Amino acid sequence: MKKIVLRTLAALLVVVVVLVVNTVWFKPFFIRAFYEKVFAQVAFDSPEMLSSLRLVEGLGMQGHNQKLDDASDAKDTETLARLREDLATLHRYDTTGLRGQDRLNYRVLDWYMTNAAAGEAFRYNNYPVNQMFGVQNEFPAFMANVHQVRNRRDADYYNQRLAAMKVKFAQVLEGLKIREQRGVVPPTFVIDKVLAEMSGLVAQQPEQSILYTSLAEKLKKADGLDAAAQAEVLAETKRQIQGSVYPAYQRLITYFTALRPRSTNDAGVWKFPNGKAFYAHCLRSSTTTNFSAAQIHQLGLQEVARITAEMRTILQAQRVPGADSVGPTMARLGEEARFTYPDTEAGRTQILADYKTILAEVDRGLSSAFRIRPKAELEVQRVPEFKQKTSAGAYYDRPALDGSRPGVFFANLYDVKATPKFGMRTLAYHEGIPGHHFQIGVAQELKGLPTFRTLIPFTAYSEGWALYAERVAAELGFEQDPYDKLGGLRAELFRAARLVVDTGLHDQRWTREQAIRYLRQTTGMAETDVTAEVERYIVMPGQACAYKVGMLKMLELRERAKQQLGSKFDLRDFHDVVLQNGALPLEVLEQVVDEYIVAQKASA
């Protein structure tokens, strides 16, 4: 009996070894194993992603928390080569008989990888360091918000990551020089803003740096670290800031200072050698459609005209002077005392409190429209002050997969006039509930799907959902005040105007100033917001087009379901279908909704 048991265990061990070897080094026998292999390769190639997701800490794996991502050109080449290999492997699987989620898994990954592979031709057509994102501001934010410090080991890992800054910044600098050689140079205003940001950071005393102060706060809550141990850790932090971090920033400052005379004010990617094809790829990637730049520009103009007319009607009904000039009138309303907060810390604290009140109210009133909602909590915080000057008006950070960190709606409080009271409801619905927090939170908590399905980004879906969520909240009666309705319409007008501005900049050769003027006159938004937004479109071509295109597709699909299902239509069912499949390309989402309609028609 003992020999039989040993032989059985040995046979099982051989099977396990064969499966592991096959999965790791060859085409896995099972397509689900291939999906997880692809995700694992991406995740384990990114120590920073692993720290953010916190997927493997529970298994005792901690070493990645002392490393930074490899940002070298050689690593990018290696990643692209693996992408091509993985796509070829995916296409070798027999998809005959795939049904339901198995079929959807294949569709989604095939779309994503095919599009990513098509982008290889444009790998250098971007600005890795710009006023919106890049290692210069993402690294401090990552260390402050993501890197956890629960004990001495975590604290030492923190300092090891500071030491690794020199290598990562050198790798980024290598990529910048390659782009310069290929004629990809940021506009002058981008260089100026990046230089101001980095110069301000290195001008601080080490003890004032967010890299120091955030760690000091974490150490107070860590286990087993008395005052002497904390002082020892912080002394090393100061040494690394002075010896590794600041010199790394200084090298980037030196490079951009020398680059500036060779830059121009040309804003659009039309200036790149293959700019037209690149922008078409950007629009395809962001909207997940085949709309051309000309089609999107025209769609934007049509939507601007429609929404402006609706706003004019409300302004006239409220007897607001200047109702015929919607943009300037909204700008004037945004500066009236009844719609603004004091430009003080107390005023900013009140803004955050009011956002929380709005979110609590809508969260209690969604039962008629939603069956599911994320388990993760939602917090409201201000954008960190060191990055608020160049950040967008608001953004959402996803919760950690292990539940250790909630979802966060970050509100930019740099310019309080950019937060008029009549715009707060819509922004809260967009970033929080039932917007990004519902969509991203539900996706992360889906069961039985390959990991990539809960994390893969499709901007047209995620941002389209957030804009659609604004409409749903309004339809459910959460914007009764006519000025709140105006705020909601202005937010939609803003997204429609984005279609015009983004295509104007990158396809029709608009200048930065021309785009700012159009967006300001059309929406009446604060000058600071408009400027930051236009400058964002310049460094993220096509991304701003995803919002409105995604929203319009979701409204189109909802109306199609209503018309074809009649009394069988239930808004909760529709939202289940849209949310419970995670982020999808719009082309695939349309197929999913059509299949839902057919299934509902066939049901008794």
matplotlib code that plots the C-alpha trace (Angstrom):
import matplotlib.pyplot as plt

x = [0.0, 2.8, 4.4, 1.1, 0.7, 4.3, 3.9, 0.6, 2.2, 5.2, 2.8, 0.9, 4.2, 5.2, 1.9, 2.2, 5.8, 4.8, 1.9, 4.1, 6.9, 4.4, 2.7, 5.9, 8.0, 5.6, 2.0, -0.1, -2.4, -5.4, -6.3, -7.2, -3.6, -2.3, -4.4, -2.9, 0.5, 0.2, -1.0, 1.7, 4.4, 3.1, 2.7, 6.0, 7.7, 6.4, 7.4, 5.4, 2.3, 2.7, 3.0, -0.1, -2.3, -0.9, -1.7, 1.2, 2.0, -0.4, 1.8, 4.8, 6.3, 7.8, 11.0, 9.3, 8.6, 12.3, 12.5, 11.3, 10.2, 12.7, 12.2, 15.0, 14.6, 15.9, 13.1, 10.5, 11.9, 11.8, 8.2, 7.1, 8.7, 6.9, 3.6, 4.0, 4.8, 1.9, -0.5, 0.7, 0.2, -3.3, -4.2, -3.0, -5.8, -8.9, -11.8, -14.5, -17.1, -16.1, -19.3, -20.2, -17.4, -14.9, -15.7, -15.6, -12.2, -10.7, -12.4, -11.2, -7.6, -7.3, -8.6, -6.3, -3.1, -3.7, -4.1, -1.1, 1.0, -0.2, 1.2, 4.8, 5.3, 4.7, 6.6, 8.6, 5.7, 5.1, 6.4, 7.5, 8.1, 5.4, 3.3, 0.6, 2.6, 6.0, 8.6, 9.2, 5.8, 4.6, 7.4, 6.8, 3.0, 3.7, 6.0, 3.5, 0.3, 1.2, 4.4, 3.2, 5.4, 4.2, 7.6, 11.3, 11.7, 9.1, 10.9, 14.3, 12.6, 11.4, 14.9, 16.2, 13.6, 14.9, 18.4, 17.1, 16.0, 19.3, 19.0, 15.4, 15.8, 18.9, 16.7, 14.0, 16.7, 18.0, 14.5, 14.1, 17.3, 16.1, 12.9, 14.9, 16.9, 13.7, 12.2, 9.9, 10.4, 7.8, 6.3, 8.1, 5.3, 5.6, 9.3, 8.8, 6.2, 8.3, 11.3, 9.3, 7.9, 11.3, 13.2, 10.6, 11.0, 14.8, 14.7, 13.1, 15.1, 15.1, 13.0, 10.3, 10.1, 7.0, 9.4, 10.5, 7.3, 5.1, 7.5, 7.8, 4.0, 4.0, 6.7, 4.6, 2.0, 4.5, 5.1, 8.2, 9.8, 10.7, 11.9, 15.5, 14.7, 12.5, 15.3, 17.7, 15.4, 14.8, 18.5, 19.0, 16.0, 17.6, 20.9, 19.2, 17.2, 20.4, 22.6, 20.3, 16.9, 17.9, 20.9, 18.6, 16.2, 19.0, 20.2, 16.7, 16.6, 20.0, 18.7, 15.4, 17.2, 19.5, 16.5, 14.4, 16.0, 15.3, 11.6, 8.7, 5.2, 3.6, 1.1, -0.3, 1.2, 0.7, 4.3, 5.7, 7.1, 4.2, 1.8, -1.4, -1.1, -0.2, -3.2, -5.5, -4.0, -4.5, -8.2, -8.6, -6.9, -8.9, -12.4, -12.1, -13.9, -12.9, -14.1, -11.9, -10.6, -13.0, -16.0, -15.2, -14.7, -18.1, -19.8, -18.3, -19.7, -23.2, -23.2, -21.9, -24.8, -27.4, -26.2, -25.7, -29.4, -30.6, -28.5, -29.8, -33.4, -32.6, -30.8, -33.7, -36.2, -34.1, -34.0, -30.3, -28.9, -26.9, -28.6, -27.9, -24.1, -23.9, -20.1, -19.5, -22.6, -21.6, -18.1, -19.8, -22.1, -19.0, -17.6, -20.7, -20.4, -23.5, -21.7, -18.2, -16.3, -13.9, -10.3, -9.1, -8.2, -11.7, -13.3, -11.3, -12.3, -15.9, -15.6, -14.5, -17.2, -19.9, -18.6, -19.0, -22.5, -23.4, -21.9, -23.7, -27.0, -26.7, -25.4, -28.6, -30.9, -29.7, -31.8, -34.1, -31.1, -28.5, -28.4, -24.6, -22.2, -18.5, -17.6, -14.7, -15.2, -14.9, -12.9, -12.7, -9.3, -7.7, -5.1, -1.6, -0.4, 2.9, 1.1, -2.2, -1.0, -0.7, -3.2, -6.7, -9.7, -10.4, -9.5, -10.1, -7.6, -8.7, -8.8, -6.2, -7.3, -6.6, -8.9, -6.1, -6.8, -10.2, -11.1, -10.3, -11.9, -9.2, -10.5, -8.1, -8.5, -5.7, -8.1, -11.4, -13.1, -12.7, -15.1, -18.4, -21.1, -23.4, -20.8, -20.0, -22.8, -22.0, -18.3, -19.0, -21.2, -18.5, -15.5, -17.3, -20.9, -22.2, -19.3, -15.7, -16.0, -18.8, -17.3, -13.7, -14.7, -17.2, -14.7, -12.0, -14.3, -15.7, -15.3, -14.4, -12.8, -9.1, -7.3, -6.7, -10.5, -10.7, -7.8, -7.4, -8.1, -10.4, -10.8, -13.9, -15.7, -14.5, -14.8, -17.9, -19.4, -18.5, -20.1, -23.1, -23.3, -23.7, -26.8, -28.2, -27.9, -29.7, -32.4, -33.0, -33.7, -30.5, -30.2, -33.4, -32.0, -31.9, -28.4, -27.3, -28.8, -26.8, -23.7, -24.5, -25.1, -21.9, -19.9, -21.5, -20.8, -17.2, -16.8, -18.4, -16.1, -13.2, -14.0, -13.6, -10.5, -8.5, -9.1, -8.5, -5.1, -3.9, -5.6, -6.5, -3.3, -4.9, -2.5, -2.6, -4.0, -6.7, -7.8, -7.9, -9.9, -12.5, -12.9, -13.2, -15.7, -17.8, -18.0, -17.3, -15.0, -12.3, -9.2, -7.0, -9.1, -9.3, -5.6, -4.8, -7.2, -5.9, -2.4, -3.5, -4.9, -1.6, 0.4, -2.4, -3.6, -7.0, -7.7, -10.2, -12.3, -13.1, -15.5, -18.2, -17.9, -18.2, -21.2, -23.1, -22.5, -23.9, -27.0, -27.5, -27.3, -29.7, -32.2, -31.8, -32.5, -35.5, -37.0, -36.5, -37.4, -40.4, -41.9, -39.1, -36.5, -35.2, -32.6, -30.9, -30.5, -28.9, -26.5, -25.6, -24.7, -22.6, -20.8, -20.5, -18.2, -15.5, -14.0, -14.6, -13.9, -17.1, -17.2, -17.3, -19.7, -22.1, -22.0, -22.5, -25.6, -27.0, -26.6, -28.4, -31.3, -31.6, -31.5, -34.2, -36.4, -36.1, -36.9, -40.4]
y = [0.0, 2.4, 1.8, 2.4, 5.7, 6.8, 5.9, 7.8, 10.9, 10.6, 10.4, 13.5, 15.3, 14.5, 15.8, 19.0, 19.6, 19.0, 21.4, 24.1, 23.7, 23.8, 26.9, 28.8, 28.0, 26.8, 27.3, 26.3, 23.3, 25.4, 28.8, 30.0, 29.2, 31.2, 34.2, 34.1, 33.6, 36.7, 38.7, 37.3, 38.2, 41.8, 42.0, 40.5, 42.7, 45.7, 45.8, 49.0, 47.4, 44.5, 47.0, 48.8, 45.7, 43.9, 40.5, 38.5, 39.9, 37.4, 34.6, 36.0, 37.6, 41.0, 41.5, 43.5, 46.3, 47.2, 47.6, 50.1, 49.3, 49.0, 52.0, 51.3, 51.2, 47.6, 46.6, 48.2, 46.3, 43.0, 43.7, 44.4, 41.2, 39.2, 40.9, 39.7, 36.2, 36.1, 37.4, 34.7, 32.1, 33.4, 32.9, 29.3, 28.3, 26.6, 28.9, 26.6, 26.1, 29.0, 30.4, 33.0, 34.5, 32.1, 33.7, 37.2, 36.5, 35.8, 38.7, 41.2, 40.0, 39.7, 43.3, 44.7, 42.9, 43.4, 47.2, 47.3, 45.5, 48.0, 50.8, 49.5, 51.7, 54.7, 53.7, 56.9, 59.3, 60.5, 62.7, 60.4, 63.5, 66.1, 68.3, 65.7, 62.5, 61.1, 59.7, 63.2, 63.4, 59.8, 58.6, 60.9, 60.1, 56.4, 56.4, 58.5, 56.8, 53.2, 52.0, 50.6, 50.8, 48.4, 47.4, 48.0, 45.8, 47.9, 51.1, 49.8, 48.8, 52.4, 53.7, 51.1, 52.4, 55.9, 54.6, 53.0, 56.4, 57.2, 54.1, 54.7, 58.4, 57.5, 55.0, 57.7, 60.1, 57.6, 57.3, 61.1, 61.4, 58.7, 60.7, 63.9, 62.2, 61.2, 64.7, 64.1, 67.1, 68.5, 71.9, 74.7, 75.2, 71.6, 71.9, 75.1, 73.5, 70.4, 72.5, 74.6, 71.5, 69.7, 72.9, 73.5, 70.0, 70.0, 73.5, 72.0, 70.9, 67.1, 67.2, 69.2, 66.8, 64.6, 61.6, 62.4, 63.7, 60.9, 58.3, 60.0, 59.8, 56.1, 55.3, 56.6, 53.8, 51.0, 48.1, 47.7, 51.1, 53.2, 56.8, 55.8, 53.3, 55.9, 58.5, 56.0, 55.3, 58.9, 59.8, 57.2, 58.8, 62.2, 60.8, 59.1, 62.3, 64.3, 61.7, 59.9, 61.6, 65.2, 64.4, 62.3, 65.2, 67.6, 65.6, 65.8, 69.6, 70.0, 68.0, 69.9, 73.2, 72.4, 71.0, 74.1, 76.2, 73.4, 73.2, 75.0, 76.0, 73.6, 71.7, 68.8, 65.5, 66.4, 67.7, 64.2, 62.4, 59.9, 62.2, 61.5, 57.7, 58.1, 60.2, 57.7, 55.1, 57.3, 57.7, 54.0, 53.1, 55.7, 55.4, 51.7, 52.7, 53.4, 57.0, 59.3, 62.6, 64.5, 62.4, 63.1, 66.8, 67.0, 65.0, 67.4, 70.4, 68.9, 68.0, 71.4, 73.0, 70.7, 71.1, 74.8, 75.2, 73.2, 75.4, 78.5, 77.4, 76.9, 80.2, 82.0, 80.3, 81.5, 85.0, 85.1, 88.1, 87.2, 83.8, 83.9, 83.8, 80.5, 80.3, 83.8, 83.7, 80.4, 81.9, 84.9, 82.6, 80.6, 83.7, 84.8, 84.6, 82.3, 79.6, 79.9, 78.9, 81.0, 80.8, 79.5, 76.2, 76.3, 76.7, 73.8, 71.6, 72.5, 71.5, 68.0, 67.7, 68.7, 66.2, 63.5, 64.6, 64.4, 61.0, 59.6, 60.9, 59.3, 56.1, 55.7, 56.2, 53.8, 50.7, 51.3, 51.4, 49.1, 45.6, 45.4, 47.8, 47.5, 46.3, 48.7, 51.9, 55.4, 58.3, 61.9, 63.6, 66.7, 66.3, 66.4, 70.0, 69.3, 68.3, 70.2, 73.1, 70.9, 68.1, 67.8, 69.1, 65.6, 62.0, 58.6, 56.0, 52.4, 50.5, 47.8, 44.3, 43.0, 45.6, 47.4, 50.7, 52.2, 53.9, 57.6, 60.5, 63.2, 66.8, 69.5, 72.5, 74.6, 77.2, 77.2, 79.2, 76.1, 74.3, 76.2, 74.7, 74.0, 71.7, 69.5, 67.0, 66.0, 65.7, 63.6, 61.3, 61.0, 60.2, 58.5, 57.0, 55.7, 56.5, 55.3, 53.9, 51.6, 50.7, 50.0, 48.7, 46.2, 45.1, 44.4, 42.2, 40.1, 36.3, 33.6, 35.7, 35.8, 38.5, 40.7, 41.1, 42.9, 45.3, 45.9, 49.6, 50.7, 54.5, 54.8, 52.2, 53.5, 57.2, 56.7, 54.9, 57.8, 60.4, 58.1, 57.8, 61.6, 61.3, 58.4, 60.3, 63.3, 61.0, 59.6, 63.1, 64.0, 67.3, 69.1, 72.5, 74.2, 75.4, 71.9, 70.9, 73.6, 72.2, 68.8, 70.1, 72.2, 69.0, 67.3, 70.4, 70.3, 66.7, 67.5, 70.5, 68.2, 66.3, 69.6, 70.7, 67.4, 66.9, 70.6, 70.4, 67.2, 67.0, 70.6, 72.2, 74.5, 76.3, 75.9, 79.5, 78.8, 75.7, 77.5, 80.3, 78.0, 75.9, 78.9, 80.7, 77.5, 76.3, 79.3, 77.2, 78.7, 79.9, 77.7, 74.6, 75.3, 75.8, 72.6, 70.7, 71.9, 71.2, 67.7, 67.0, 68.1, 65.4, 62.8, 62.8, 61.2, 60.4, 63.2, 61.9, 58.7, 60.2, 61.5, 58.7, 56.1, 57.8, 58.2, 54.5, 53.5, 55.7, 54.2, 50.7, 51.4, 52.9, 49.9, 47.6, 49.7, 49.7, 46.0, 44.6, 46.9, 45.7, 43.2, 46.0, 46.6, 49.3, 47.1, 44.3, 46.6, 48.0, 44.4, 43.6, 46.7, 46.5, 42.7, 42.1, 44.6, 47.1, 46.2, 47.8, 49.5, 47.2, 44.2, 45.9, 46.3, 42.6, 41.8, 44.0, 42.6, 39.1, 40.2, 41.6, 38.3, 36.3, 38.5, 38.2, 34.4, 34.2, 33.3]
z = [0.0, 0.9, -2.5, -4.3, -2.4, -3.2, -6.9, -7.0, -5.4, -7.8, -10.8, -9.6, -9.0, -12.6, -13.9, -11.9, -13.0, -16.7, -16.4, -14.7, -17.3, -20.1, -18.7, -18.0, -21.0, -23.7, -25.0, -21.9, -22.5, -21.2, -22.5, -19.0, -17.9, -20.8, -19.7, -16.2, -17.6, -19.7, -16.7, -14.4, -16.9, -16.9, -13.2, -12.2, -14.7, -12.7, -9.1, -8.8, -10.1, -7.7, -4.8, -6.0, -6.4, -3.3, -4.9, -3.6, -0.1, 1.4, 0.0, 1.8, -1.3, -0.4, -2.4, -5.2, -2.7, -2.7, -6.5, -9.2, -12.7, -15.4, -17.7, -20.2, -23.9, -24.0, -21.6, -23.8, -26.8, -24.8, -23.7, -27.3, -28.6, -25.9, -26.8, -30.4, -29.3, -26.9, -29.6, -31.9, -29.2, -28.5, -32.2, -32.1, -29.6, -31.1, -30.3, -31.7, -29.1, -26.9, -25.3, -22.8, -20.7, -22.3, -25.7, -24.2, -22.6, -26.0, -27.7, -25.1, -25.0, -28.8, -29.2, -26.6, -27.7, -31.4, -30.8, -28.6, -31.2, -33.8, -31.6, -31.8, -34.9, -32.6, -29.5, -29.4, -30.2, -26.7, -23.9, -21.0, -18.8, -19.0, -16.7, -16.3, -15.6, -15.7, -13.3, -11.9, -10.3, -10.3, -8.2, -5.2, -5.4, -5.6, -2.6, -0.5, -1.5, -2.5, -0.7, 2.6, 5.8, 8.5, 9.9, 9.7, 6.6, 4.7, 5.8, 4.6, 1.3, 1.0, 1.3, -1.2, -3.7, -3.1, -3.9, -7.1, -8.4, -10.0, -12.3, -13.2, -14.0, -16.1, -18.1, -18.6, -19.8, -22.3, -23.8, -24.0, -26.0, -28.4, -29.0, -29.5, -32.2, -33.9, -33.8, -30.9, -28.6, -26.2, -26.8, -25.0, -22.5, -21.4, -20.9, -18.9, -16.6, -16.1, -15.2, -12.8, -11.1, -10.7, -9.7, -7.0, -5.7, -5.4, -3.9, -0.8, 2.2, 2.4, 5.5, 3.7, 0.8, 0.5, 0.3, 3.8, 5.4, 4.2, 5.5, 8.8, 9.2, 8.2, 10.7, 13.5, 12.8, 12.0, 14.3, 16.4, 15.6, 18.6, 18.3, 17.9, 15.1, 13.3, 13.6, 12.1, 9.1, 8.5, 8.6, 5.8, 3.9, 4.1, 2.9, -0.1, -1.0, -1.0, -2.6, -5.0, -5.5, -6.0, -8.3, -10.4, -10.7, -11.4, -14.4, -15.9, -15.2, -17.0, -20.0, -20.4, -19.9, -22.8, -24.9, -24.5, -27.2, -29.7, -28.8, -30.5, -29.6, -32.0, -29.9, -32.0, -32.9, -36.6, -36.3, -35.8, -38.9, -38.9, -37.0, -39.0, -38.7, -35.0, -34.2, -35.9, -33.7, -30.6, -31.5, -32.1, -28.8, -26.8, -28.4, -29.3, -32.5, -36.1, -36.1, -38.0, -36.7, -39.0, -37.8, -34.2, -34.8, -36.5, -33.7, -31.2, -33.0, -33.1, -29.4, -28.4, -30.3, -28.8, -25.2, -25.5, -26.6, -23.5, -21.2, -22.8, -22.1, -18.4, -18.1, -19.7, -17.4, -14.4, -16.0, -15.9, -17.8, -20.9, -21.3, -25.1, -24.4, -22.5, -22.0, -20.7, -18.6, -16.9, -16.3, -14.5, -12.5, -11.4, -9.8, -7.9, -4.1, -3.8, -5.9, -4.5, -1.4, 0.6, -0.7, 2.7, 4.3, 6.0, 2.5, 1.1, 4.1, 3.5, -0.2, 0.8, 3.4, 0.9, -1.6, 1.1, 1.7, -2.0, -2.3, 0.8, -0.5, -4.0, -2.5, -0.5, -3.5, -6.3, -5.6, -8.6, -11.0, -9.5, -8.0, -7.5, -6.0, -4.9, -1.4, -1.4, 0.5, -1.1, 0.4, -0.7, -0.5, -1.9, -4.7, -2.9, -2.9, -4.6, -7.8, -7.6, -9.9, -13.0, -12.1, -13.6, -11.6, -10.2, -10.6, -9.0, -7.6, -7.6, -4.3, -3.6, -4.5, -1.0, 0.6, 2.3, 0.6, -0.4, -3.6, -3.5, -5.2, -5.4, -5.8, -6.9, -4.6, -5.9, -7.3, -5.3, -8.1, -10.3, -7.9, -8.3, -6.1, -9.1, -10.6, -7.6, -7.8, -11.4, -10.6, -7.5, -9.6, -12.2, -10.1, -7.3, -7.1, -9.5, -11.7, -11.5, -8.0, -9.1, -12.5, -11.3, -7.9, -9.3, -12.0, -9.5, -7.4, -10.3, -9.6, -12.0, -14.7, -15.7, -13.8, -16.8, -17.2, -13.9, -14.5, -18.2, -19.1, -21.9, -21.6, -23.8, -21.5, -18.1, -18.9, -21.0, -18.0, -15.7, -18.0, -18.5, -14.7, -14.4, -16.7, -14.7, -11.4, -13.0, -14.4, -10.9, -9.6, -7.8, -9.6, -8.8, -8.5, -12.0, -11.3, -10.5, -13.8, -15.5, -13.8, -15.2, -18.7, -18.6, -17.6, -20.7, -22.8, -21.6, -22.8, -26.2, -26.6, -25.9, -29.2, -31.0, -29.2, -29.3, -33.0, -33.6, -31.9, -33.4, -36.8, -37.7, -36.4, -33.8, -31.5, -27.7, -27.4, -30.0, -28.1, -24.7, -26.2, -27.8, -24.6, -22.4, -24.6, -25.1, -21.5, -19.4, -17.2, -15.0, -16.9, -14.8, -15.5, -19.2, -19.5, -17.6, -19.7, -23.1, -22.0, -21.0, -24.4, -26.0, -24.1, -24.2, -27.8, -28.3, -24.7, -24.2, -27.0, -25.2, -22.7, -25.0, -27.5, -24.8, -23.2, -26.5, -27.2, -23.8, -24.3, -27.8, -26.5, -23.6, -26.0, -28.3, -25.4, -24.3, -27.8, -28.5, -25.1, -24.2, -20.9, -20.4, -20.1, -16.6, -16.0, -13.3, -15.8, -18.3, -15.7, -14.7, -18.2, -18.6, -15.3, -14.6, -17.6, -16.6, -19.0, -22.7, -26.1, -27.3, -30.3, -27.9, -25.5, -28.3, -29.1, -25.4, -25.2, -28.4, -27.0, -23.8, -25.8, -27.7, -24.5, -22.9, -25.9, -25.7, -22.0, -20.9]

ax = plt.figure().add_subplot(projection="3d")
ax.plot(x, y, z, "-o")
ax.set_aspect("equal")
plt.show()
